[in-house]
Amino acid sequence: MPKILVSACLYGECTKYDGTNNILKNPFFLRWKNRGELIPVCPEVMGGLPTPRPCSEICGGKVINTLGEDVTEAFNKGAREALDIAKNNNVTFAILKQGSPSCGCKKIHDGTFSGNKISGMGVTARLLTDNGIVVFDEDDIALANLLYTHAGKKHTHH
């Protein structure tokens, strides 16, 4: 069966910048989790950032945290590691945390730390997409399930 890359915070790991998680209880997601089909990754932690850590946002093509530090390289390193894991596990698609400067695939915070969101992609979501991996957010699990079911059927016919 195809594997699914997933943001570790959605999986239930306490990897968010504030040390908490965004655990998903969606029935499709739980079924994949129980079958061992999910591969949790936190690009920010894999890039070397601690948990908890200062909140970061993308601003002017760089990732800046609330202390004014440029953490772009840590985000890029984590994104590359997530891509390597995806490739090594023949991941079909990813389910990533919306709004995250790493994982957001539709909207990200606007870089002003004001809570405003704009259309855009996080560093990891962009790298995965650029490498042919379809990225969904946690609100698109039903759509992801349709793709997953189709991919599974396609997989068994060959």
Secondary structure, DSSP 8 states (H G I E B T S, - for coil): --EEEEEHHHHT-S-STTS-------HHHHHHHHTT-EEEE-HHHHTT--SS---EEEETTEEEETTS-B-HHHHHHHHHHHHHHHHHTTEEEEEE-TB-TTT-SSEEE-SSSSS-EEE---HHHHHHHHTT-EEEEGGGHHHHHHHHHHHHHHHHH-
